Amino acid sequence: EGIALGSLGLVYLRLGDYAGARGYYGHSLRILREIGDRQGEGLVLAHLGLLSHQLNDDEAAQEYSQQALLIAQDLGDRHTQGYALTLLGHALTSLDHLEEAAVAYRQALALRRELGQPNLAMEPLTGLARVFLAQGNLAQAKAQVEEILSHLESQTPSAGPGHGLDGTAEPFQVRLTCYRVLRANQDARAQEVLTTAHTLLQEQAAKIGAEELRRSFLENVAAHREILSEWANSE
């Protein structure tokens, strides 16, 4: 039951229904703590870190991510460590602790590479690109993006709907960051990246049958909303 509730929380989080996600995660966390499932607890805490980040409550996001990281380190759960470190990087970036964020992202990236998870490595790489962009270091930001684009170009559609980003928490944030870094560098590929992101976003939205949930997916999730805005402004 705890796992099922946590999975429902993730579905609602992806759809941008943050109130629903919070309710399911809270119920899941209570059950997992009651039965002593620390690995499950750590994962739900990490998801709550992402939820708080999406809600712009980055102090809470930092706290949840640190709690998740401590549990994962204690259990030797390296997969959740990588996730928690990435989310910690997101919170620290939003709180303007850029050097600390870069450290968290680099640790997450090293773990993903050691675990042979190139798809999941794209998120800490994206985080580093955002840090460098915020610092005005366009060359370093572009270096991260070149690695991401190289990975995406090496994938084929048969690899799945994420086209090389399967399993990532925020695949459209990856593409949005690539676009923004390329645009800042006045790279002609920026529009192509934005077009691909917009097309994939609309394809996924079209699979959501309920209009209210489809609108939530497009309008409530920050990266999705920003892709639509960038696309509208580029036409």
Disulfide bonds with the S-S distance in Angstrom:
none
